Amino acid sequence: MRLLSTKATCDTHGQGSSYFIGWEAYEKNPYDEVHNPKGIIQMGLAENQLSFDLLESWLEKNPDVSGFKRDGKSMFRELALFQDYHGLPSFKKALADFMSDIRGNKVTFDPNHMVLTAGSTSANETLMFCLAEEGDAFLLPTPYYPGFDRDLKWRTGVEIVPIQCTSSNNFQITEPALQQAYQDACKRNLRVKGVLVTNPSNPLGTTMSRSEMNLLVDFIKSQNDMHLISDEIYSGTVFSSPGFVSVMEVLKERNDLKDGDEIWNRVHVIYSLSKDLGLPGFRVGVIYSENDTVVAAATKMSSFGLVSSQTQYLLSAMLEDKKFTKNYIVENQKRLKRRQRMLVSGLKKAGISCLESNAGLFCWVDMRHLLHSNTFDAEIELWKNIVYKVGLNISPGSSCHCSEPGWFRLCFANMSEETLNLAMKRLKGFVVESTSTTQSHRSALFNASSKRNSLTKWVFRLSSRDHHRDQEER
Ligand SMILES: Cc1ncc(COP(=O)(O)O)c(C=O)c1O
């Protein structure tokens, strides 16, 4: 007799992926400067720890808020009892304004079109439940965030069909790749319910171009029942040009889609405070949709993953402080840029390059030259060496469903500068050692083959002498 349900035990969760195995390896042997200096450094976690001091100093200056008081009076009872699943109006308003500020106020968000969820994880799954039946499919450009296998597929039964993007054009989405993905889904008898993208991309660390977004909007528009979901969880992390353009801005700019066009009902934005504010533990996410039916359905479902009222209370006060948020956004981006540069130059010293990035908490790193062969087996072999021998937990491209072996995602914002420097030192040591091993292996092969050659010549000379002698003797 089975003790657990099929759903609980099936492997679509993705727990067996190298992405999660790397985390387990780190948890068993975590690096600590003092207590475990040889331990594994976690570079597989997209966490933003660079601006905690800004948040902490705000909390210090606003003790009433963290003490759950307003105008000196305790809010404890109100917060303990209150839980309307529509969310606190003041918080939704403050969050909507924060999202608009990040987009340079080129687009505005209406709090009535927002559904609060326990992080983007819950927001993405809730949207899947609202938009697709079990066995329907969403098209996703590769490489994509490994957590999507769990968030989009596991409990909903929705399928992901990859839009295969390649290094030949810096992993941008092309029309043929999009059409191919659609054909692949049709061949598998899957009904395509839409496209989901992350902008800026996890794991690429790049923003999407207007032309890519227009391509997707055209594709959705050409079909009656398709949706476009834009996961904009990293929108506040864009630290270099080209700047961030939200899908909402693209819709607004298009003359053929003026307000009222029904396509506005089929485009949805996902956001969370896990990355931009560095608060994944607070579990604050949101679905933004101009489709009232979607908002109503998602609100009904949000009971399974609400944001606690004390979190909403605290963050509404923080986000209402415009002077603080403005400064935070600018300063956080400055710090991310510095970190990204440190990683890029550290990698360069080790002879490793990465995709040019302008956003996110990670780089998409090209280690194809370190593979023994151009295969995913070789990628996993290299990855195991880096995790277990070098002591760096990085995420292999195959865990992000990349179609080319040899790419890895390396996170840079979840550690101190000293730890990042150590990580780069370890990686450089590994590259030097493995290239010199490869070289000595090659020269051993070369020596062996030149010995073989001279032996062959010697044998040839000997045998031709014998041949002459034979001739003479005859
Ligand atoms: C693209 C993307 N979407 C969603 C999530 C989940 O975020 P949250 O902590 O808000 O659930 C992540 C986290 O890494 C992510 O990278």
The ligand as an SDF file (V2000), in Angstrom:
LIG
                    3D

 16 16  0  0  0  0  0  0  0  0999 V2000
   12.7610   34.3180  -11.7630 C   0  0  0  0  0  0  0  0  0  0  0  0
   12.3330   33.9770  -10.3690 C   0  0  0  0  0  0  0  0  0  0  0  0
   11.0240   33.8920  -10.0790 N   0  0  0  0  0  0  0  0  0  0  0  0
   10.6090   33.5750   -8.8440 C   0  0  0  0  0  0  0  0  0  0  0  0
   11.5060   33.3220   -7.8140 C   0  0  0  0  0  0  0  0  0  0  0  0
   10.9770   32.9960   -6.4470 C   0  0  0  0  0  0  0  0  0  0  0  0
   11.0570   34.1050   -5.6000 O   0  0  0  0  0  0  0  0  0  0  0  0
   10.2900   34.2800   -4.2170 P   0  0  0  0  0  0  0  0  0  0  0  0
   11.3210   34.2340   -3.1500 O   0  0  0  0  0  0  0  0  0  0  0  0
    9.6360   35.6160   -4.2740 O   0  0  0  0  0  0  0  0  0  0  0  0
    9.3090   33.1780   -4.0870 O   0  0  0  0  0  0  0  0  0  0  0  0
   12.8810   33.4160   -8.0520 C   0  0  0  0  0  0  0  0  0  0  0  0
   13.8520   33.1510   -7.0080 C   0  0  0  0  0  0  0  0  0  0  0  0
   15.0220   32.9380   -7.2120 O   0  0  0  0  0  0  0  0  0  0  0  0
   13.2990   33.7570   -9.3740 C   0  0  0  0  0  0  0  0  0  0  0  0
   14.5980   33.8680   -9.6800 O   0  0  0  0  0  0  0  0  0  0  0  0
  1  2  1  0
  2  3  1  0
  2 15  2  0
  3  4  2  0
  4  5  1  0
  5  6  1  0
  5 12  2  0
  6  7  1  0
  7  8  1  0
  8  9  2  0
  8 10  1  0
  8 11  1  0
 12 13  1  0
 12 15  1  0
 13 14  2  0
 15 16  1  0
M  END
$$$$
